[in-house]
Amino acid sequence: VAAQKCRKRKLNAILNLEEDVCNLQTQKESLKKEHSQCSKLINQIKQKLNNLYHDIFSRLRDDQGRPVNPCQYVIHCNSNGSVFIIPKHLAKSEQKQDNRKEQKQK
């Protein structure tokens, strides 16, 4: 009787584990689909942002009316909503300062 109960518990444990594996495989497939959808959305947003960036720079002019070179300038947005066009070398140094501030806060 004890051996029968032991075999029954073992069989139940195996059935439960098989069910868990099946559920996890279903969840994995669902997460793969969600990841794929998110990746597609991210790529679409990147493309839209890139198009917007090019559109903005195509309309910008300096003080003499010449087009602003997107290779030399970047668009910088502050947390308060203000937008600036700044030289790339200043943006890189500002990013380094922001990274140092974030590391200090951690």
Number of C-alpha atoms within 10 A of each C-alpha: 6 7 8 9 10 11 12 12 12 12 12 12 12 12 12 12 12 12 12 12 12 12 11 12 12 12 12 12 11 12 12 12 12 12 12 12 12 12 12 12 12 12 12 12 12 12 12 12 12 12 12 12 14 12 11 13 18 13 9 14 12 9 7 6 8 9 13 18 14 17 8 10 17 20 15 15 11 8 7 6 8 8 11 12 15 13 16 16 12 12 16 12 11 12 12 12 12 12 12 11 11 10 9 8 7 5
